[in-house]
Amino acid sequence: MSATAAPVPAPAPSAEPRRRGRGHRRARERLVLLAQLGPITAFFAAFLLAPLAIFFVYSLWKLEGFHIVQDWSLSAYKEVITDPITRKLIWNTVKIGLGVSIATVLIAYTFAHVIRFHLRRWQAPLLFLVLMAMFSGYLVRIYAWTTILGNNGIINKTLEQLGVIDHPMTFLLYSRAAAIIVLTNFLVPLAILPIYAALQNVGDREIEAARDLGCGSRKALRKVIIPLAWPGIFAAWALTFIIATGDYITPQLVGGTSGTMIGQIVALEFNQSFNWPQGAALSFLSLAVILAIIGLVRLAGKLVVVR
């Protein structure tokens, strides 16, 4: 009898089709990602990057008489940097921005912490009130504060009736303090939302574990809650700092001479003096200072808070 032939093993499937299929899937995923990011990228490029590029070009030109001359130089930046009044205004703007952002974050964090850990049953209605406050009229609130802080406002009249003061306190309005108070009132609802969203990532188990290890309420706050919620806290601080330093309506209406900010001068350069090169240079110099401060705070937060 003849020996039975051994079965021939089937050829192993080639890996090339699998690689090709994975390559096609990755290409489709890239196309889908580009399709999703394309509209928002085009929007930012058209309404953010393009205006910044135009202003930067203007900052490198000169104003001779009442005409802008396309003479490329850094004279506008040199004039802005060497002007002591401009340096003083930038420093004043930074101080007001820091005061507003710090006060705003402290108030917003306290509110978000309370509704997150202590008033859980009332989270929805309280957050609804925050949203309502965000959509209230900006100018209406400014004029409301002028009636509160003015010489005939509620504060002065109440203190006079109580016999605490004999004359109205004129420093309450048209001062740096007034600008900080009004801007803080405007920005607190805006800062509550990112802080509250960050506190949602802090679970009860982490807090209970910290307390089991001997942490009290303050130490748990400092060692557990704030480090975990730091991204939201920093985002709220940076957002309010940028808005506060860039505002020029509020200091114009309630700031007075001590509350003058750099945004008012930029607006004057563009709208009244028509000195666009100097206004653009002043804008970019202020932007550089603001971004430097934000970078330093971010670095300090990583070194001190998130360890």
C-alpha positions as a Markdown table, in Angstrom:
| # | Residue | x | y | z |
|---|---|---|---|---|
| 1 | Met | 0.0 | 0.0 | 0.0 |
| 2 | Ser | 1.2 | 3.5 | -0.8 |
| 3 | Ala | 1.9 | 5.8 | 2.0 |
| 4 | Thr | -0.8 | 8.5 | 2.6 |
| 5 | Ala | 0.5 | 12.0 | 1.5 |
| 6 | Ala | 0.9 | 14.5 | 4.3 |
| 7 | Pro | -1.6 | 17.3 | 4.1 |
| 8 | Val | -0.1 | 20.5 | 2.7 |
| 9 | Pro | -0.5 | 23.4 | 5.3 |
| 10 | Ala | -2.5 | 26.4 | 4.1 |
| 11 | Pro | -0.4 | 29.4 | 3.4 |
| 12 | Ala | -0.4 | 32.0 | 6.2 |
| 13 | Pro | -2.5 | 35.1 | 5.5 |
| 14 | Ser | -0.4 | 38.0 | 4.4 |
| 15 | Ala | 0.0 | 40.9 | 6.9 |
| 16 | Glu | 0.0 | 43.4 | 4.0 |
| 17 | Pro | -3.8 | 43.7 | 3.7 |
| 18 | Arg | -4.1 | 44.2 | 7.4 |
| 19 | Arg | -1.5 | 47.0 | 7.4 |
| 20 | Arg | -3.3 | 48.6 | 4.4 |
| 21 | Gly | -6.6 | 48.4 | 6.2 |
| 22 | Arg | -5.2 | 50.1 | 9.3 |
| 23 | Gly | -3.6 | 52.8 | 7.1 |
| 24 | His | -7.0 | 53.5 | 5.4 |
| 25 | Arg | -8.7 | 53.7 | 8.8 |
| 26 | Arg | -6.1 | 56.1 | 10.1 |
| 27 | Ala | -6.4 | 58.2 | 7.0 |
| 28 | Arg | -10.2 | 58.3 | 7.4 |
| 29 | Glu | -9.8 | 59.3 | 11.1 |
| 30 | Arg | -7.5 | 62.2 | 10.1 |
| 31 | Leu | -9.9 | 63.4 | 7.5 |
| 32 | Val | -12.8 | 63.3 | 10.1 |
| 33 | Leu | -10.6 | 65.2 | 12.6 |
| 34 | Leu | -9.7 | 67.8 | 10.0 |
| 35 | Ala | -13.4 | 68.1 | 9.0 |
| 36 | Gln | -14.3 | 68.7 | 12.7 |
| 37 | Leu | -11.5 | 71.2 | 13.4 |
| 38 | Gly | -11.6 | 72.9 | 10.0 |
| 39 | Pro | -14.5 | 75.3 | 10.7 |
| 40 | Ile | -13.3 | 76.4 | 14.2 |
| 41 | Thr | -9.7 | 76.8 | 12.9 |
| 42 | Ala | -10.9 | 78.9 | 10.0 |
| 43 | Phe | -13.0 | 81.0 | 12.4 |
| 44 | Phe | -10.0 | 81.7 | 14.7 |
| 45 | Ala | -7.7 | 82.3 | 11.7 |
| 46 | Ala | -10.1 | 84.9 | 10.2 |
| 47 | Phe | -11.2 | 86.7 | 13.4 |
| 48 | Leu | -8.2 | 86.3 | 15.7 |
| 49 | Leu | -5.0 | 85.6 | 13.9 |
| 50 | Ala | -5.7 | 87.8 | 10.9 |
| 51 | Pro | -6.5 | 91.0 | 13.0 |
| 52 | Leu | -3.5 | 90.4 | 15.2 |
| 53 | Ala | -1.3 | 90.1 | 12.1 |
| 54 | Ile | -2.7 | 93.3 | 10.7 |
| 55 | Phe | -2.2 | 95.2 | 14.0 |
| 56 | Phe | 1.4 | 93.9 | 14.2 |
| 57 | Val | 2.1 | 95.2 | 10.7 |
| 58 | Tyr | 0.7 | 98.6 | 11.7 |
| 59 | Ser | 2.9 | 98.6 | 14.8 |
| 60 | Leu | 5.9 | 98.6 | 12.5 |
| 61 | Trp | 4.9 | 101.6 | 10.6 |
| 62 | Lys | 5.1 | 105.3 | 11.4 |
| 63 | Leu | 2.7 | 108.2 | 11.7 |
| 64 | Glu | 3.8 | 111.4 | 10.0 |
| 65 | Gly | 1.4 | 114.3 | 10.3 |
| 66 | Phe | -2.0 | 112.6 | 9.9 |
| 67 | His | -0.8 | 109.9 | 7.5 |
| 68 | Ile | 0.5 | 106.5 | 8.2 |
| 69 | Val | 3.8 | 105.9 | 6.4 |
| 70 | Gln | 4.8 | 102.3 | 5.5 |
| 71 | Asp | 8.3 | 102.8 | 6.9 |
| 72 | Trp | 9.3 | 99.7 | 8.7 |
| 73 | Ser | 10.8 | 100.4 | 12.1 |
| 74 | Leu | 10.5 | 99.8 | 15.8 |
| 75 | Ser | 10.0 | 103.5 | 16.6 |
| 76 | Ala | 6.4 | 103.0 | 17.9 |
| 77 | Tyr | 7.7 | 100.4 | 20.4 |
| 78 | Lys | 10.6 | 102.6 | 21.4 |
| 79 | Glu | 8.3 | 105.5 | 22.0 |
| 80 | Val | 5.9 | 103.4 | 24.1 |
| 81 | Ile | 8.6 | 101.8 | 26.2 |
| 82 | Thr | 10.5 | 105.1 | 26.9 |
| 83 | Asp | 7.3 | 106.9 | 27.9 |
| 84 | Pro | 7.1 | 107.0 | 31.8 |
| 85 | Ile | 3.3 | 107.7 | 31.6 |
| 86 | Thr | 2.8 | 104.5 | 29.5 |
| 87 | Arg | 4.8 | 102.4 | 31.9 |
| 88 | Lys | 2.8 | 103.8 | 34.9 |
| 89 | Leu | -0.5 | 103.0 | 33.1 |
| 90 | Ile | 0.7 | 99.5 | 32.3 |
| 91 | Trp | 1.7 | 98.9 | 35.9 |
| 92 | Asn | -1.6 | 100.4 | 37.1 |
| 93 | Thr | -3.5 | 98.1 | 34.7 |
| 94 | Val | -1.6 | 95.0 | 36.0 |
| 95 | Lys | -2.4 | 96.0 | 39.7 |
| 96 | Ile | -6.1 | 96.4 | 38.9 |
| 97 | Gly | -6.2 | 93.2 | 36.9 |
| 98 | Leu | -4.4 | 91.2 | 39.7 |
| 99 | Gly | -6.8 | 92.7 | 42.3 |
| 100 | Val | -9.8 | 91.9 | 40.3 |
| 101 | Ser | -8.7 | 88.3 | 39.3 |
| 102 | Ile | -7.7 | 87.4 | 42.8 |
| 103 | Ala | -10.9 | 88.8 | 44.4 |
| 104 | Thr | -13.0 | 87.1 | 41.7 |
| 105 | Val | -11.4 | 83.7 | 42.1 |
| 106 | Leu | -11.7 | 83.8 | 45.9 |
| 107 | Ile | -15.4 | 84.7 | 45.8 |
| 108 | Ala | -16.1 | 82.2 | 42.9 |
| 109 | Tyr | -14.2 | 79.4 | 44.6 |
| 110 | Thr | -16.0 | 79.9 | 47.9 |
| 111 | Phe | -19.4 | 79.8 | 46.1 |
| 112 | Ala | -18.5 | 76.8 | 43.9 |
| 113 | His | -17.1 | 74.9 | 46.9 |
| 114 | Val | -20.2 | 75.5 | 49.0 |
| 115 | Ile | -22.6 | 74.3 | 46.4 |
| 116 | Arg | -20.4 | 71.4 | 45.4 |
| 117 | Phe | -19.8 | 69.9 | 48.9 |
| 118 | His | -22.4 | 71.5 | 51.3 |
| 119 | Leu | -25.5 | 72.5 | 49.3 |
| 120 | Arg | -25.8 | 69.6 | 46.9 |
| 121 | Arg | -29.5 | 69.7 | 46.9 |
| 122 | Trp | -29.5 | 73.3 | 45.7 |
| 123 | Gln | -26.9 | 73.0 | 43.0 |
| 124 | Ala | -29.2 | 73.3 | 40.0 |
| 125 | Pro | -31.1 | 76.4 | 41.1 |
| 126 | Leu | -28.0 | 78.1 | 42.3 |
| 127 | Leu | -26.2 | 77.5 | 39.1 |
| 128 | Phe | -29.2 | 78.8 | 37.2 |
| 129 | Leu | -28.9 | 82.0 | 39.2 |
| 130 | Val | -25.3 | 82.2 | 38.2 |
| 131 | Leu | -26.2 | 81.9 | 34.5 |
| 132 | Met | -28.9 | 84.5 | 34.9 |
| 133 | Ala | -26.3 | 86.9 | 36.4 |
| 134 | Met | -24.0 | 86.3 | 33.4 |
| 135 | Phe | -26.6 | 87.4 | 31.0 |
| 136 | Ser | -27.6 | 90.5 | 32.9 |
| 137 | Gly | -26.8 | 93.9 | 31.3 |
| 138 | Tyr | -23.2 | 95.0 | 31.6 |
| 139 | Leu | -23.8 | 98.7 | 31.4 |
| 140 | Val | -26.9 | 98.3 | 33.7 |
| 141 | Arg | -24.7 | 96.9 | 36.4 |
| 142 | Ile | -22.1 | 99.6 | 36.0 |
| 143 | Tyr | -24.7 | 102.4 | 36.4 |
| 144 | Ala | -26.2 | 100.5 | 39.3 |
| 145 | Trp | -22.9 | 100.6 | 41.1 |
| 146 | Thr | -22.5 | 104.3 | 40.4 |
| 147 | Thr | -25.8 | 104.8 | 42.4 |
| 148 | Ile | -24.5 | 102.5 | 45.2 |
| 149 | Leu | -21.0 | 104.0 | 45.5 |
| 150 | Gly | -21.8 | 107.7 | 44.7 |
| 151 | Asn | -22.0 | 110.6 | 47.1 |
| 152 | Asn | -25.7 | 110.2 | 47.3 |
| 153 | Gly | -25.6 | 106.4 | 47.1 |
| 154 | Ile | -26.8 | 103.7 | 49.4 |
| 155 | Ile | -23.5 | 103.3 | 51.2 |
| 156 | Asn | -22.9 | 107.0 | 52.0 |
| 157 | Lys | -26.5 | 107.7 | 52.9 |
| 158 | Thr | -26.7 | 104.7 | 55.3 |
| 159 | Leu | -23.4 | 105.6 | 57.0 |
| 160 | Glu | -24.6 | 109.2 | 57.4 |
| 161 | Gln | -27.9 | 108.2 | 58.9 |
| 162 | Leu | -26.1 | 105.9 | 61.3 |
| 163 | Gly | -23.8 | 108.8 | 62.3 |
| 164 | Val | -20.6 | 107.0 | 61.2 |
| 165 | Ile | -19.6 | 109.8 | 58.8 |
| 166 | Asp | -20.4 | 113.5 | 58.5 |
| 167 | His | -19.6 | 113.9 | 54.8 |
| 168 | Pro | -19.9 | 111.5 | 51.8 |
| 169 | Met | -16.9 | 109.3 | 51.2 |
| 170 | Thr | -15.8 | 110.6 | 47.7 |
| 171 | Phe | -13.2 | 107.9 | 47.3 |
| 172 | Leu | -15.8 | 105.1 | 46.8 |
| 173 | Leu | -16.5 | 106.2 | 43.3 |
| 174 | Tyr | -14.2 | 107.3 | 40.5 |
| 175 | Ser | -11.2 | 105.4 | 42.0 |
| 176 | Arg | -9.2 | 102.3 | 41.6 |
| 177 | Ala | -11.3 | 100.6 | 44.2 |
| 178 | Ala | -14.5 | 101.3 | 42.3 |
| 179 | Ala | -13.1 | 99.8 | 39.2 |
| 180 | Ile | -12.0 | 96.7 | 41.1 |
| 181 | Ile | -15.4 | 96.3 | 42.7 |
| 182 | Val | -17.4 | 96.7 | 39.5 |
| 183 | Leu | -15.2 | 94.4 | 37.5 |
| 184 | Thr | -15.3 | 91.8 | 40.2 |
| 185 | Asn | -19.0 | 91.9 | 40.3 |
| 186 | Phe | -19.1 | 91.4 | 36.6 |
| 187 | Leu | -16.6 | 88.5 | 36.4 |
| 188 | Val | -17.6 | 86.4 | 39.4 |
| 189 | Pro | -20.4 | 84.5 | 37.5 |
| 190 | Leu | -17.9 | 83.8 | 34.7 |
| 191 | Ala | -15.3 | 82.4 | 37.1 |
| 192 | Ile | -17.7 | 80.1 | 39.0 |
| 193 | Leu | -18.4 | 77.8 | 36.1 |
| 194 | Pro | -14.9 | 76.5 | 35.3 |
| 195 | Ile | -14.1 | 76.2 | 39.1 |
| 196 | Tyr | -17.4 | 74.3 | 39.7 |
| 197 | Ala | -16.6 | 72.0 | 36.7 |
| 198 | Ala | -13.1 | 71.3 | 38.1 |
| 199 | Leu | -14.6 | 70.5 | 41.6 |
| 200 | Gln | -16.8 | 67.9 | 40.0 |
| 201 | Asn | -13.6 | 65.9 | 39.4 |
| 202 | Val | -12.9 | 65.8 | 43.1 |
| 203 | Gly | -14.6 | 62.7 | 44.4 |
| 204 | Asp | -15.8 | 62.0 | 47.9 |
| 205 | Arg | -13.5 | 59.0 | 48.1 |
| 206 | Glu | -10.3 | 61.2 | 47.8 |
| 207 | Ile | -11.5 | 63.5 | 50.6 |
| 208 | Glu | -12.5 | 60.6 | 52.8 |
| 209 | Ala | -9.2 | 58.9 | 52.2 |
| 210 | Ala | -7.4 | 62.1 | 53.2 |
| 211 | Arg | -9.4 | 62.4 | 56.4 |
| 212 | Asp | -8.7 | 58.7 | 57.2 |
| 213 | Leu | -5.0 | 59.5 | 56.9 |
| 214 | Gly | -5.3 | 62.3 | 59.5 |
| 215 | Cys | -6.0 | 65.4 | 57.4 |
| 216 | Gly | -8.4 | 67.9 | 58.8 |
| 217 | Ser | -10.7 | 70.0 | 56.7 |
| 218 | Arg | -8.1 | 72.7 | 56.0 |
| 219 | Lys | -5.3 | 70.3 | 55.2 |
| 220 | Ala | -7.6 | 68.2 | 52.9 |
| 221 | Leu | -8.5 | 71.5 | 51.1 |
| 222 | Arg | -4.9 | 72.4 | 50.7 |
| 223 | Lys | -3.5 | 68.9 | 49.9 |
| 224 | Val | -6.4 | 67.3 | 47.9 |
| 225 | Ile | -9.2 | 69.6 | 46.7 |
| 226 | Ile | -7.2 | 72.6 | 45.5 |
| 227 | Pro | -4.5 | 70.5 | 43.6 |
| 228 | Leu | -7.2 | 68.4 | 41.9 |
| 229 | Ala | -9.2 | 71.5 | 41.0 |
| 230 | Trp | -6.2 | 73.7 | 40.1 |
| 231 | Pro | -6.7 | 73.5 | 36.3 |
| 232 | Gly | -10.2 | 75.0 | 36.7 |
| 233 | Ile | -9.0 | 77.6 | 39.2 |
| 234 | Phe | -6.1 | 78.7 | 37.0 |
| 235 | Ala | -8.4 | 78.9 | 34.0 |
| 236 | Ala | -10.9 | 81.1 | 35.9 |
| 237 | Trp | -8.0 | 83.3 | 37.1 |
| 238 | Ala | -6.4 | 83.7 | 33.7 |
| 239 | Leu | -9.8 | 84.4 | 32.0 |
| 240 | Thr | -10.7 | 87.1 | 34.5 |
| 241 | Phe | -7.2 | 88.6 | 34.5 |
| 242 | Ile | -7.3 | 88.9 | 30.7 |
| 243 | Ile | -10.8 | 90.4 | 30.6 |
| 244 | Ala | -10.0 | 92.8 | 33.5 |
| 245 | Thr | -6.8 | 94.1 | 32.0 |
| 246 | Gly | -8.4 | 94.5 | 28.6 |
| 247 | Asp | -11.5 | 96.4 | 29.8 |
| 248 | Tyr | -11.7 | 100.1 | 29.1 |
| 249 | Ile | -15.4 | 100.8 | 29.6 |
| 250 | Thr | -15.5 | 100.2 | 33.3 |
| 251 | Pro | -12.5 | 102.3 | 34.3 |
| 252 | Gln | -13.8 | 105.1 | 32.0 |
| 253 | Leu | -17.1 | 105.2 | 33.8 |
| 254 | Val | -16.1 | 104.5 | 37.4 |
| 255 | Gly | -12.3 | 104.5 | 37.6 |
| 256 | Gly | -11.4 | 108.1 | 37.6 |
| 257 | Thr | -7.8 | 109.2 | 37.4 |
| 258 | Ser | -6.4 | 106.5 | 39.7 |
| 259 | Gly | -8.4 | 103.8 | 37.9 |
| 260 | Thr | -7.2 | 104.7 | 34.4 |
| 261 | Met | -6.1 | 101.6 | 32.5 |
| 262 | Ile | -4.1 | 101.0 | 29.4 |
| 263 | Gly | -7.2 | 100.0 | 27.3 |
| 264 | Gln | -8.5 | 103.5 | 27.5 |
| 265 | Ile | -5.2 | 104.9 | 26.0 |
| 266 | Val | -5.3 | 102.3 | 23.3 |
| 267 | Ala | -8.9 | 103.3 | 22.4 |
| 268 | Leu | -7.9 | 106.9 | 22.3 |
| 269 | Glu | -4.9 | 106.2 | 20.0 |
| 270 | Phe | -7.2 | 104.4 | 17.5 |
| 271 | Asn | -10.4 | 106.5 | 17.8 |
| 272 | Gln | -9.3 | 110.0 | 18.4 |
| 273 | Ser | -5.5 | 110.5 | 17.8 |
| 274 | Phe | -5.6 | 108.1 | 14.8 |
| 275 | Asn | -2.1 | 107.0 | 15.8 |
| 276 | Trp | -2.6 | 103.4 | 14.8 |
| 277 | Pro | 1.1 | 102.4 | 14.9 |
| 278 | Gln | 1.5 | 103.5 | 18.5 |
| 279 | Gly | -1.9 | 102.1 | 19.5 |
| 280 | Ala | -0.9 | 98.7 | 18.0 |
| 281 | Ala | 2.5 | 98.8 | 19.6 |
| 282 | Leu | 0.9 | 99.6 | 23.0 |
| 283 | Ser | -1.5 | 96.7 | 22.5 |
| 284 | Phe | 1.2 | 94.2 | 21.8 |
| 285 | Leu | 3.4 | 95.4 | 24.6 |
| 286 | Ser | 0.5 | 95.1 | 27.0 |
| 287 | Leu | -0.3 | 91.6 | 25.6 |
| 288 | Ala | 3.3 | 90.6 | 26.2 |
| 289 | Val | 3.2 | 91.7 | 29.8 |
| 290 | Ile | -0.1 | 90.0 | 30.4 |
| 291 | Leu | 1.1 | 86.7 | 28.9 |
| 292 | Ala | 4.3 | 86.8 | 30.9 |
| 293 | Ile | 2.4 | 87.2 | 34.1 |
| 294 | Ile | 0.1 | 84.3 | 33.2 |
| 295 | Gly | 3.1 | 82.2 | 32.4 |
| 296 | Leu | 4.7 | 83.0 | 35.7 |
| 297 | Val | 1.5 | 82.2 | 37.6 |
| 298 | Arg | 1.1 | 78.9 | 35.8 |
| 299 | Leu | 4.7 | 77.9 | 36.6 |
| 300 | Ala | 4.3 | 78.9 | 40.2 |
| 301 | Gly | 1.1 | 76.9 | 40.4 |
| 302 | Lys | 2.8 | 73.8 | 39.2 |
| 303 | Leu | 5.7 | 74.2 | 41.6 |
| 304 | Val | 3.6 | 75.2 | 44.7 |
| 305 | Val | 0.1 | 73.8 | 44.3 |
| 306 | Val | 0.4 | 70.8 | 42.1 |
| 307 | Arg | 3.3 | 68.9 | 43.7 |
